Amino acid sequence: MTDSIHMPFLARTLHVCDSTDRTLLGLSGTVVNESRHMIALDVGGQTKNLAKNVIKFTLDDEDDQIEGAMVCQRPEDRIHRNYRRN
């Protein structure tokens, strides 16, 4: 796991790799807001709100996938948290 998980997600490109909601698969956009359970993406001028607990995603074309359920906390709390490495 990279250190990207500890960095702010704002203004980064997010790509949904897997989701329990099949309509979100392959969705890509710029992160414009993040809360405890949601990520807001700018996708072609539209804002899409994604629940973190249903997606697995990558940031800025990195290879490591991030489990959305694993980062369901406030962004400011995520920065200092320790995560298990798989």
C-alpha positions as CSV (number, residue, x, y, z in Angstrom):
1,M,0.0,0.0,0.0
2,T,1.3,3.4,-0.9
3,D,1.4,6.5,1.2
4,S,-1.4,8.0,-1.0
5,I,-3.9,6.8,1.5
6,H,-2.5,9.2,4.1
7,M,-2.6,12.2,1.7
8,P,-5.6,14.4,1.0
9,F,-7.8,13.2,-1.9
10,L,-8.9,16.7,-3.0
11,A,-8.0,17.7,-6.5
12,R,-6.7,14.2,-7.3
13,T,-8.0,12.0,-10.1
14,L,-10.0,9.0,-8.8
15,H,-10.9,6.0,-10.9
16,V,-13.4,3.4,-9.7
17,C,-12.0,-0.1,-10.3
18,D,-14.7,-2.2,-8.5
19,S,-18.0,-1.5,-6.9
20,T,-21.0,-3.3,-5.6
21,D,-23.0,-0.7,-7.6
22,R,-22.3,-1.7,-11.2
23,T,-23.2,1.7,-12.5
24,L,-20.1,3.2,-10.9
25,L,-17.6,0.8,-12.6
26,G,-15.1,2.7,-14.6
27,L,-16.2,6.1,-13.4
28,S,-13.3,8.7,-13.3
29,G,-13.2,12.2,-12.2
30,T,-11.5,14.9,-10.0
31,V,-12.2,14.7,-6.3
32,V,-13.9,18.0,-5.3
33,N,-15.1,17.1,-1.8
34,E,-14.7,14.3,0.8
35,S,-16.6,13.6,4.0
36,R,-16.6,10.6,6.3
37,H,-18.7,8.4,4.1
38,M,-18.8,10.1,0.7
39,I,-16.5,11.3,-2.0
40,A,-17.7,14.0,-4.5
41,L,-16.3,13.8,-8.0
42,D,-16.4,16.3,-10.9
43,V,-17.2,14.1,-13.9
44,G,-17.4,16.2,-17.1
45,G,-18.8,19.2,-15.3
46,Q,-21.3,17.2,-13.2
47,T,-20.8,16.4,-9.5
48,K,-21.3,12.7,-8.6
49,N,-21.5,11.6,-5.0
50,L,-20.0,8.2,-4.3
51,A,-20.4,6.2,-1.0
52,K,-16.9,5.1,0.1
53,N,-18.1,1.8,1.4
54,V,-19.2,0.5,-2.0
55,I,-16.1,1.3,-4.1
56,K,-12.6,0.2,-4.6
57,F,-10.5,2.9,-6.4
58,T,-7.1,4.2,-7.5
59,L,-5.8,7.7,-7.3
60,D,-3.8,9.5,-10.0
61,D,-3.1,6.4,-12.1
62,E,-1.3,4.5,-9.3
63,D,-1.3,0.7,-9.3
64,D,-2.5,0.2,-5.7
65,Q,-6.2,-0.1,-5.2
66,I,-7.8,1.4,-2.1
67,E,-10.8,-0.2,-0.4
68,G,-13.3,2.6,0.2
69,A,-14.6,0.9,3.3
70,M,-11.2,1.0,4.8
71,V,-11.0,4.9,4.5
72,C,-14.5,5.6,6.0
73,Q,-13.4,8.2,8.4
74,R,-12.9,12.0,8.3
75,P,-10.1,13.0,6.0
76,E,-8.2,14.8,8.8
77,D,-8.4,11.5,10.9
78,R,-7.2,9.4,8.0
79,I,-3.9,11.3,7.6
80,H,-2.6,10.1,11.0
81,R,-4.1,6.6,11.0
82,N,-2.0,3.4,10.6
83,Y,-3.3,0.8,8.1
84,R,-2.4,-2.8,7.8
85,R,-0.4,-3.8,4.8
86,N,-1.6,-6.8,2.8
